[in-house]
Amino acid sequence: MKKLGKAALISAGAVTGAVLGSSYLLARVVNRPEHKTFEERVKDLRDHGRWEDYDSLKKVPYAVEMADGYVLHATFIPAGIETNRYVIISHGFGDNRLGSAKYALMYHAMGFNSIIYDTRGMGENREQAITLGLKESRDLIDLILDTRKRYGRDIVLGLHGESMGASFQIMALKYMPDISFMICDCGFAKLEDVLDIQIHKVLHLPKWMVKLGSLGSRIFYGYFFGEVQPIKTLKEGKVPICFCHGTADSFIPYHESEMMYEAYRGYKELHLFEGAEHVESLNSDPEKYYQMTADFIERVLGQAEE
């Protein structure tokens, strides 16, 4: 009997170890993703013809300390004209601030000053686990406060984000940000929706493993995946939001943007880009994307001035 008891304890320990090990590995894939270097991002943009004349633009690098002491690295790209219009651009999962260069070029052409930055744990910032929106949304608020402190309380300030950046912009609504508009490109409504798809498609594992990864995330990184639900912040809102998404997005299906559009009670627009993959709407139809952005901004700013 003693031998059986010992064997049972060993088996139980092995199972517990395997569960914890698996949950840690799954959580690490999400919370400590591989991310692009600046060189890799520049090459990607050049290959897609989206680098254009970014090198010729004036750029002012700086750093901003967050409320918890963490430091984000950013770049200010002034417009070619005197203007009080500014936009903060947030990049996606595993990217860095140069991933926002294609949007900065668009806003430069529209006469906007742009701020691009590395989100927590990415780019030039100190290595750290990400939280897919929980800390990043709070960081965005600190960046908004810093922008108004630097450039004036009376500036017109908007947000533009893609993928994870779009999603944590929406999560930032719970902090009542002082902004004029928001453009959300291919964001997700619920993190677990995306992980359910990707764990099966990329890792070839059953969907229930997401719950195991969520447990690991709570143990090792302090939060459950289910806590990241941008759609929950859309019950009320005063910030005009433009949702856009590619219909061929295989990473975050476009119905995630449709769900958020339906949930929002503030002024909203939804624009779908037929056949565009994840974060490829601008590349797929630059003219339509530029016009969508310019028209939306002029509509909402015009309404604000009436």
Secondary structure as a PSIPRED ss2 file (coil, helix, strand):
# PSIPRED VFORMAT (PSIPRED V4.0)

   1 M C   1.000  0.000  0.000
   2 K H   0.000  1.000  0.000
   3 K H   0.000  1.000  0.000
   4 L H   0.000  1.000  0.000
   5 G H   0.000  1.000  0.000
   6 K H   0.000  1.000  0.000
   7 A H   0.000  1.000  0.000
   8 A H   0.000  1.000  0.000
   9 L H   0.000  1.000  0.000
  10 I H   0.000  1.000  0.000
  11 S H   0.000  1.000  0.000
  12 A H   0.000  1.000  0.000
  13 G H   0.000  1.000  0.000
  14 A H   0.000  1.000  0.000
  15 V H   0.000  1.000  0.000
  16 T H   0.000  1.000  0.000
  17 G H   0.000  1.000  0.000
  18 A H   0.000  1.000  0.000
  19 V H   0.000  1.000  0.000
  20 L H   0.000  1.000  0.000
  21 G H   0.000  1.000  0.000
  22 S H   0.000  1.000  0.000
  23 S H   0.000  1.000  0.000
  24 Y H   0.000  1.000  0.000
  25 L H   0.000  1.000  0.000
  26 L H   0.000  1.000  0.000
  27 A H   0.000  1.000  0.000
  28 R H   0.000  1.000  0.000
  29 V H   0.000  1.000  0.000
  30 V H   0.000  1.000  0.000
  31 N H   0.000  1.000  0.000
  32 R C   1.000  0.000  0.000
  33 P C   1.000  0.000  0.000
  34 E C   1.000  0.000  0.000
  35 H C   1.000  0.000  0.000
  36 K C   1.000  0.000  0.000
  37 T C   1.000  0.000  0.000
  38 F H   0.000  1.000  0.000
  39 E H   0.000  1.000  0.000
  40 E H   0.000  1.000  0.000
  41 R H   0.000  1.000  0.000
  42 V H   0.000  1.000  0.000
  43 K H   0.000  1.000  0.000
  44 D H   0.000  1.000  0.000
  45 L H   0.000  1.000  0.000
  46 R H   0.000  1.000  0.000
  47 D H   0.000  1.000  0.000
  48 H C   1.000  0.000  0.000
  49 G C   1.000  0.000  0.000
  50 R C   1.000  0.000  0.000
  51 W C   1.000  0.000  0.000
  52 E C   1.000  0.000  0.000
  53 D C   1.000  0.000  0.000
  54 Y H   0.000  1.000  0.000
  55 D H   0.000  1.000  0.000
  56 S H   0.000  1.000  0.000
  57 L C   1.000  0.000  0.000
  58 K C   1.000  0.000  0.000
  59 K C   1.000  0.000  0.000
  60 V E   0.000  0.000  1.000
  61 P E   0.000  0.000  1.000
  62 Y E   0.000  0.000  1.000
  63 A E   0.000  0.000  1.000
  64 V E   0.000  0.000  1.000
  65 E E   0.000  0.000  1.000
  66 M C   1.000  0.000  0.000
  67 A C   1.000  0.000  0.000
  68 D C   1.000  0.000  0.000
  69 G C   1.000  0.000  0.000
  70 Y C   1.000  0.000  0.000
  71 V E   0.000  0.000  1.000
  72 L E   0.000  0.000  1.000
  73 H E   0.000  0.000  1.000
  74 A E   0.000  0.000  1.000
  75 T E   0.000  0.000  1.000
  76 F E   0.000  0.000  1.000
  77 I E   0.000  0.000  1.000
  78 P C   1.000  0.000  0.000
  79 A C   1.000  0.000  0.000
  80 G C   1.000  0.000  0.000
  81 I C   1.000  0.000  0.000
  82 E C   1.000  0.000  0.000
  83 T C   1.000  0.000  0.000
  84 N C   1.000  0.000  0.000
  85 R E   0.000  0.000  1.000
  86 Y E   0.000  0.000  1.000
  87 V E   0.000  0.000  1.000
  88 I E   0.000  0.000  1.000
  89 I E   0.000  0.000  1.000
  90 S E   0.000  0.000  1.000
  91 H C   1.000  0.000  0.000
  92 G C   1.000  0.000  0.000
  93 F C   1.000  0.000  0.000
  94 G C   1.000  0.000  0.000
  95 D C   1.000  0.000  0.000
  96 N C   1.000  0.000  0.000
  97 R H   0.000  1.000  0.000
  98 L H   0.000  1.000  0.000
  99 G H   0.000  1.000  0.000
 100 S H   0.000  1.000  0.000
 101 A H   0.000  1.000  0.000
 102 K H   0.000  1.000  0.000
 103 Y H   0.000  1.000  0.000
 104 A H   0.000  1.000  0.000
 105 L H   0.000  1.000  0.000
 106 M H   0.000  1.000  0.000
 107 Y H   0.000  1.000  0.000
 108 H H   0.000  1.000  0.000
 109 A H   0.000  1.000  0.000
 110 M C   1.000  0.000  0.000
 111 G C   1.000  0.000  0.000
 112 F C   1.000  0.000  0.000
 113 N E   0.000  0.000  1.000
 114 S E   0.000  0.000  1.000
 115 I E   0.000  0.000  1.000
 116 I E   0.000  0.000  1.000
 117 Y E   0.000  0.000  1.000
 118 D C   1.000  0.000  0.000
 119 T C   1.000  0.000  0.000
 120 R C   1.000  0.000  0.000
 121 G C   1.000  0.000  0.000
 122 M C   1.000  0.000  0.000
 123 G C   1.000  0.000  0.000
 124 E C   1.000  0.000  0.000
 125 N C   1.000  0.000  0.000
 126 R C   1.000  0.000  0.000
 127 E C   1.000  0.000  0.000
 128 Q C   1.000  0.000  0.000
 129 A C   1.000  0.000  0.000
 130 I C   1.000  0.000  0.000
 131 T C   1.000  0.000  0.000
 132 L C   1.000  0.000  0.000
 133 G C   1.000  0.000  0.000
 134 L H   0.000  1.000  0.000
 135 K H   0.000  1.000  0.000
 136 E H   0.000  1.000  0.000
 137 S H   0.000  1.000  0.000
 138 R H   0.000  1.000  0.000
 139 D H   0.000  1.000  0.000
 140 L H   0.000  1.000  0.000
 141 I H   0.000  1.000  0.000
 142 D H   0.000  1.000  0.000
 143 L H   0.000  1.000  0.000
 144 I H   0.000  1.000  0.000
 145 L H   0.000  1.000  0.000
 146 D H   0.000  1.000  0.000
 147 T H   0.000  1.000  0.000
 148 R H   0.000  1.000  0.000
 149 K H   0.000  1.000  0.000
 150 R H   0.000  1.000  0.000
 151 Y H   0.000  1.000  0.000
 152 G C   1.000  0.000  0.000
 153 R C   1.000  0.000  0.000
 154 D C   1.000  0.000  0.000
 155 I C   1.000  0.000  0.000
 156 V E   0.000  0.000  1.000
 157 L E   0.000  0.000  1.000
 158 G E   0.000  0.000  1.000
 159 L E   0.000  0.000  1.000
 160 H E   0.000  0.000  1.000
 161 G E   0.000  0.000  1.000
 162 E E   0.000  0.000  1.000
 163 S C   1.000  0.000  0.000
 164 M H   0.000  1.000  0.000
 165 G H   0.000  1.000  0.000
 166 A H   0.000  1.000  0.000
 167 S H   0.000  1.000  0.000
 168 F H   0.000  1.000  0.000
 169 Q H   0.000  1.000  0.000
 170 I H   0.000  1.000  0.000
 171 M H   0.000  1.000  0.000
 172 A H   0.000  1.000  0.000
 173 L H   0.000  1.000  0.000
 174 K H   0.000  1.000  0.000
 175 Y H   0.000  1.000  0.000
 176 M C   1.000  0.000  0.000
 177 P C   1.000  0.000  0.000
 178 D C   1.000  0.000  0.000
 179 I C   1.000  0.000  0.000
 180 S C   1.000  0.000  0.000
 181 F E   0.000  0.000  1.000
 182 M E   0.000  0.000  1.000
 183 I E   0.000  0.000  1.000
 184 C E   0.000  0.000  1.000
 185 D E   0.000  0.000  1.000
 186 C C   1.000  0.000  0.000
 187 G C   1.000  0.000  0.000
 188 F C   1.000  0.000  0.000
 189 A C   1.000  0.000  0.000
 190 K C   1.000  0.000  0.000
 191 L H   0.000  1.000  0.000
 192 E H   0.000  1.000  0.000
 193 D H   0.000  1.000  0.000
 194 V H   0.000  1.000  0.000
 195 L H   0.000  1.000  0.000
 196 D H   0.000  1.000  0.000
 197 I H   0.000  1.000  0.000
 198 Q H   0.000  1.000  0.000
 199 I H   0.000  1.000  0.000
 200 H H   0.000  1.000  0.000
 201 K H   0.000  1.000  0.000
 202 V C   1.000  0.000  0.000
 203 L C   1.000  0.000  0.000
 204 H C   1.000  0.000  0.000
 205 L C   1.000  0.000  0.000
 206 P C   1.000  0.000  0.000
 207 K C   1.000  0.000  0.000
 208 W C   1.000  0.000  0.000
 209 M H   0.000  1.000  0.000
 210 V H   0.000  1.000  0.000
 211 K H   0.000  1.000  0.000
 212 L H   0.000  1.000  0.000
 213 G H   0.000  1.000  0.000
 214 S H   0.000  1.000  0.000
 215 L H   0.000  1.000  0.000
 216 G H   0.000  1.000  0.000
 217 S H   0.000  1.000  0.000
 218 R H   0.000  1.000  0.000
 219 I H   0.000  1.000  0.000
 220 F H   0.000  1.000  0.000
 221 Y H   0.000  1.000  0.000
 222 G C   1.000  0.000  0.000
 223 Y C   1.000  0.000  0.000
 224 F C   1.000  0.000  0.000
 225 F H   0.000  1.000  0.000
 226 G H   0.000  1.000  0.000
 227 E H   0.000  1.000  0.000
 228 V C   1.000  0.000  0.000
 229 Q C   1.000  0.000  0.000
 230 P H   0.000  1.000  0.000
 231 I H   0.000  1.000  0.000
 232 K H   0.000  1.000  0.000
 233 T H   0.000  1.000  0.000
 234 L H   0.000  1.000  0.000
 235 K C   1.000  0.000  0.000
 236 E C   1.000  0.000  0.000
 237 G C   1.000  0.000  0.000
 238 K C   1.000  0.000  0.000
 239 V C   1.000  0.000  0.000
 240 P C   1.000  0.000  0.000
 241 I E   0.000  0.000  1.000
 242 C E   0.000  0.000  1.000
 243 F E   0.000  0.000  1.000
 244 C E   0.000  0.000  1.000
 245 H E   0.000  0.000  1.000
 246 G E   0.000  0.000  1.000
 247 T C   1.000  0.000  0.000
 248 A C   1.000  0.000  0.000
 249 D C   1.000  0.000  0.000
 250 S C   1.000  0.000  0.000
 251 F C   1.000  0.000  0.000
 252 I C   1.000  0.000  0.000
 253 P C   1.000  0.000  0.000
 254 Y C   1.000  0.000  0.000
 255 H H   0.000  1.000  0.000
 256 E H   0.000  1.000  0.000
 257 S H   0.000  1.000  0.000
 258 E H   0.000  1.000  0.000
 259 M H   0.000  1.000  0.000
 260 M H   0.000  1.000  0.000
 261 Y H   0.000  1.000  0.000
 262 E H   0.000  1.000  0.000
 263 A H   0.000  1.000  0.000
 264 Y C   1.000  0.000  0.000
 265 R C   1.000  0.000  0.000
 266 G C   1.000  0.000  0.000
 267 Y C   1.000  0.000  0.000
 268 K E   0.000  0.000  1.000
 269 E E   0.000  0.000  1.000
 270 L E   0.000  0.000  1.000
 271 H E   0.000  0.000  1.000
 272 L E   0.000  0.000  1.000
 273 F E   0.000  0.000  1.000
 274 E C   1.000  0.000  0.000
 275 G C   1.000  0.000  0.000
 276 A C   1.000  0.000  0.000
 277 E C   1.000  0.000  0.000
 278 H C   1.000  0.000  0.000
 279 V C   1.000  0.000  0.000
 280 E C   1.000  0.000  0.000
 281 S H   0.000  1.000  0.000
 282 L H   0.000  1.000  0.000
 283 N H   0.000  1.000  0.000
 284 S H   0.000  1.000  0.000
 285 D C   1.000  0.000  0.000
 286 P H   0.000  1.000  0.000
 287 E H   0.000  1.000  0.000
 288 K H   0.000  1.000  0.000
 289 Y H   0.000  1.000  0.000
 290 Y H   0.000  1.000  0.000
 291 Q H   0.000  1.000  0.000
 292 M H   0.000  1.000  0.000
 293 T H   0.000  1.000  0.000
 294 A H   0.000  1.000  0.000
 295 D H   0.000  1.000  0.000
 296 F H   0.000  1.000  0.000
 297 I H   0.000  1.000  0.000
 298 E H   0.000  1.000  0.000
 299 R H   0.000  1.000  0.000
 300 V H   0.000  1.000  0.000
 301 L H   0.000  1.000  0.000
 302 G H   0.000  1.000  0.000
 303 Q H   0.000  1.000  0.000
 304 A H   0.000  1.000  0.000
 305 E H   0.000  1.000  0.000
 306 E C   1.000  0.000  0.000
